[in-house]
Amino acid sequence: MKPLILITNDDGVTSRGLQHLVAIAQEYGEVVVMAPDHNASGVSTSITCTRPLRVNTVSQGEGVSIYSCDGTPADCVKMGLEHFCPRQPDLVLSGINYGSNASINIIYSGTIGAVLEACLNGCQAIGFSLLNHNPAADFDACTHTIRHILEHVLANPLPDFTALNVNIPRLPAEQIKGIRVCRQARAAWKDGLEKRTDPIGRPYWWMTGKFVCENPPIDSDEHLLAEGYVTVVPIRPDLTALHHLETIKSIEI
Amino acid sequence: MKPLILITNDDGVTSRGLQHLVAIAQEYGEVVVMAPDHNASGVSTSITCTRPLRVNTVSQGEGVSIYSCDGTPADCVKMGLEHFCPRQPDLVLSGINYGSNASINIIYSGTIGAVLEACLNGCQAIGFSLLNHNPAADFDACTHTIRHILEHVLANPLPDFTALNVNIPRLPAEQIKGIRVCRQARAAWKDGLEKRTDPIGRPYWWMTGKFVCENPPIDSDEHLLAEGYVTVVPIRPDLTALHHLETIKSIEI
């Protein structure tokens, strides 16, 4: 049986990044797309509990069915797995995202929220992001990388309860130096909310900010992306700081 | 100078759980509240990028200023830190949440989203949750636990880039056996989306599901909560599966 691949994203079902990923995935298996019907960037692993969800059939063709949903990327994964996939998928993919999901940005990312949701459901899951926000971004430069990673993961299953976060530098394919496994860098967003005043004198704030990542370690995604490598960070949906279980033990009573 | 304590939650500024936490925090310092003006449960570490944010002054009294914001808990932390706290707070607290944030539930939790946001900003941050969804929940049983934890953290700063996730069992104070540091349990939500049909025959789905956590390890939050302990899980906003960096190294090219 051909592999079954569920695909979602956070930029919405009409995204060129999603379409590019679908085209590549079709080379490897049967594809089901369940993606948000809107831009859901920045929604993290949100789920929709306060209203019901709707699903729209976008198209059904040979080897690929495309649906949109009015929920979050994590909602889309739940919906796809539970109601629209004929069986547990062999892979769940999310992306290709417009813009970086390196470093701490993954904590906000709807792309990665979908990956974590799939991982919690026992699926092999991979998020793909291209470091380019331009609507005309060249996704062709991602093709070789994505083919390699899909082939590798289909042949070598990921460790239990572990997913992959893949970031691709904004470079022509021939200038990408290779693929490196690494850790996420630590960073911060500074000056995150810009204050403005509306026409009748009341304040409001826009989310903005400056990404600050000084001297990222050489084994981190930010460093390796700047050096021209594709980065692959193994991620886990368990936030326990295992190395500090002993450190804080004195809080016990 | 008295400690400065920023408080938020995901149940909204009018929540009794928030009010209880504010009352305790006032014993230890000056309090600024910046909480959602609505119920923001399940929004994870979402941030609001597609519209501006507004802030409403709820009350300003001796040692406590209360504001609401139309954003997410993570937005509230950014807003509080950047525009409404007179200086970097000594503590950022989130809660008291109605219902468990143990195990994998923290991945969806707005309460914990706020804690992670504060941690990313270099603050000491603690999330508090009571295992009780009842609107009439008895938060008095949490008082002793919260006092102990606040006093401990004010006297013993948390490790760098580490926050605390505290869950309190639904028990009278005298039946709580103690406080235990532990790891989060692995679990799953099964049958997450219930399909219904609207009056004109179209399908829609409600988020629901059954929490499944079979035989949680004895050093996990789910086990210890069931045994009657308060659980304290040190958490970190870095998702790297450090123990699998070598495992997946063969993906490199």
Chai-1 contact restraints between the chains, C-beta under 6 A:
chainA,res_idxA,chainB,res_idxB,connection_type,confidence,min_distance_angstrom,max_distance_angstrom,comment,restraint_id
A,G42,B,I47,contact,1.0,0.0,6.0,A-B,restraint_1
A,G42,B,C49,contact,1.0,0.0,6.0,A-B,restraint_2
A,V43,B,S46,contact,1.0,0.0,6.0,A-B,restraint_3
A,S44,B,S44,contact,1.0,0.0,6.0,A-B,restraint_4
A,S44,B,T45,contact,1.0,0.0,6.0,A-B,restraint_5
A,S44,B,S46,contact,1.0,0.0,6.0,A-B,restraint_6
A,T45,B,S44,contact,1.0,0.0,6.0,A-B,restraint_7
A,T45,B,I107,contact,1.0,0.0,6.0,A-B,restraint_8
A,T45,B,Y108,contact,1.0,0.0,6.0,A-B,restraint_9
A,S46,B,V43,contact,1.0,0.0,6.0,A-B,restraint_10
A,S46,B,S44,contact,1.0,0.0,6.0,A-B,restraint_11
A,S46,B,S46,contact,1.0,0.0,6.0,A-B,restraint_12
A,I47,B,G42,contact,1.0,0.0,6.0,A-B,restraint_13
A,I47,B,Y108,contact,1.0,0.0,6.0,A-B,restraint_14
A,I47,B,M207,contact,1.0,0.0,6.0,A-B,restraint_15
A,T48,B,M207,contact,1.0,0.0,6.0,A-B,restraint_16
A,C49,B,G42,contact,1.0,0.0,6.0,A-B,restraint_17
A,C49,B,M207,contact,1.0,0.0,6.0,A-B,restraint_18
A,P52,B,Y204,contact,1.0,0.0,6.0,A-B,restraint_19
A,P52,B,W205,contact,1.0,0.0,6.0,A-B,restraint_20
A,P52,B,W206,contact,1.0,0.0,6.0,A-B,restraint_21
A,L53,B,W205,contact,1.0,0.0,6.0,A-B,restraint_22
A,R54,B,Y204,contact,1.0,0.0,6.0,A-B,restraint_23
A,K78,B,G192,contact,1.0,0.0,6.0,A-B,restraint_24
A,K78,B,L193,contact,1.0,0.0,6.0,A-B,restraint_25
A,M79,B,L193,contact,1.0,0.0,6.0,A-B,restraint_26
A,E82,B,L193,contact,1.0,0.0,6.0,A-B,restraint_27
A,I104,B,L120,contact,1.0,0.0,6.0,A-B,restraint_28
A,I107,B,T45,contact,1.0,0.0,6.0,A-B,restraint_29
A,I107,B,L116,contact,1.0,0.0,6.0,A-B,restraint_30
A,I107,B,P237,contact,1.0,0.0,6.0,A-B,restraint_31
A,Y108,B,T45,contact,1.0,0.0,6.0,A-B,restraint_32
A,Y108,B,I47,contact,1.0,0.0,6.0,A-B,restraint_33
A,L116,B,I107,contact,1.0,0.0,6.0,A-B,restraint_34
A,L120,B,I104,contact,1.0,0.0,6.0,A-B,restraint_35
A,H152,B,I251,contact,1.0,0.0,6.0,A-B,restraint_36
A,P159,B,H244,contact,1.0,0.0,6.0,A-B,restraint_37
A,P159,B,T247,contact,1.0,0.0,6.0,A-B,restraint_38
A,T162,B,A241,contact,1.0,0.0,6.0,A-B,restraint_39
A,T162,B,H244,contact,1.0,0.0,6.0,A-B,restraint_40
A,G178,B,I253,contact,1.0,0.0,6.0,A-B,restraint_41
A,I179,B,E252,contact,1.0,0.0,6.0,A-B,restraint_42
A,I179,B,I253,contact,1.0,0.0,6.0,A-B,restraint_43
A,R180,B,E252,contact,1.0,0.0,6.0,A-B,restraint_44
A,V181,B,L245,contact,1.0,0.0,6.0,A-B,restraint_45
A,V181,B,I248,contact,1.0,0.0,6.0,A-B,restraint_46
A,V181,B,K249,contact,1.0,0.0,6.0,A-B,restraint_47
A,V181,B,E252,contact,1.0,0.0,6.0,A-B,restraint_48
A,R183,B,T240,contact,1.0,0.0,6.0,A-B,restraint_49
A,Q184,B,D238,contact,1.0,0.0,6.0,A-B,restraint_50
A,Q184,B,T240,contact,1.0,0.0,6.0,A-B,restraint_51
A,G192,B,K78,contact,1.0,0.0,6.0,A-B,restraint_52
A,L193,B,K78,contact,1.0,0.0,6.0,A-B,restraint_53
A,L193,B,M79,contact,1.0,0.0,6.0,A-B,restraint_54
A,L193,B,E82,contact,1.0,0.0,6.0,A-B,restraint_55
A,Y204,B,P52,contact,1.0,0.0,6.0,A-B,restraint_56
A,Y204,B,R54,contact,1.0,0.0,6.0,A-B,restraint_57
A,W205,B,P52,contact,1.0,0.0,6.0,A-B,restraint_58
A,W205,B,L53,contact,1.0,0.0,6.0,A-B,restraint_59
A,W206,B,P52,contact,1.0,0.0,6.0,A-B,restraint_60
A,M207,B,I47,contact,1.0,0.0,6.0,A-B,restraint_61
A,M207,B,T48,contact,1.0,0.0,6.0,A-B,restraint_62
A,M207,B,C49,contact,1.0,0.0,6.0,A-B,restraint_63
A,V232,B,I251,contact,1.0,0.0,6.0,A-B,restraint_64
A,V233,B,T240,contact,1.0,0.0,6.0,A-B,restraint_65
A,P234,B,A241,contact,1.0,0.0,6.0,A-B,restraint_66
A,P234,B,H244,contact,1.0,0.0,6.0,A-B,restraint_67
A,P234,B,I248,contact,1.0,0.0,6.0,A-B,restraint_68
A,I235,B,L239,contact,1.0,0.0,6.0,A-B,restraint_69
A,I235,B,A241,contact,1.0,0.0,6.0,A-B,restraint_70
A,R236,B,A241,contact,1.0,0.0,6.0,A-B,restraint_71
A,P237,B,I107,contact,1.0,0.0,6.0,A-B,restraint_72
A,D238,B,Q184,contact,1.0,0.0,6.0,A-B,restraint_73
A,L239,B,I235,contact,1.0,0.0,6.0,A-B,restraint_74
A,T240,B,R183,contact,1.0,0.0,6.0,A-B,restraint_75
A,T240,B,Q184,contact,1.0,0.0,6.0,A-B,restraint_76
A,T240,B,V233,contact,1.0,0.0,6.0,A-B,restraint_77
A,A241,B,T162,contact,1.0,0.0,6.0,A-B,restraint_78
A,A241,B,P234,contact,1.0,0.0,6.0,A-B,restraint_79
A,A241,B,I235,contact,1.0,0.0,6.0,A-B,restraint_80
A,A241,B,R236,contact,1.0,0.0,6.0,A-B,restraint_81
A,H244,B,P159,contact,1.0,0.0,6.0,A-B,restraint_82
A,H244,B,T162,contact,1.0,0.0,6.0,A-B,restraint_83
A,H244,B,P234,contact,1.0,0.0,6.0,A-B,restraint_84
A,L245,B,V181,contact,1.0,0.0,6.0,A-B,restraint_85
A,T247,B,P159,contact,1.0,0.0,6.0,A-B,restraint_86
A,I248,B,V181,contact,1.0,0.0,6.0,A-B,restraint_87
A,I248,B,P234,contact,1.0,0.0,6.0,A-B,restraint_88
A,K249,B,V181,contact,1.0,0.0,6.0,A-B,restraint_89
A,I251,B,H152,contact,1.0,0.0,6.0,A-B,restraint_90
A,I251,B,V232,contact,1.0,0.0,6.0,A-B,restraint_91
A,E252,B,I179,contact,1.0,0.0,6.0,A-B,restraint_92
A,E252,B,R180,contact,1.0,0.0,6.0,A-B,restraint_93
A,E252,B,V181,contact,1.0,0.0,6.0,A-B,restraint_94
A,I253,B,G178,contact,1.0,0.0,6.0,A-B,restraint_95
A,I253,B,I179,contact,1.0,0.0,6.0,A-B,restraint_96
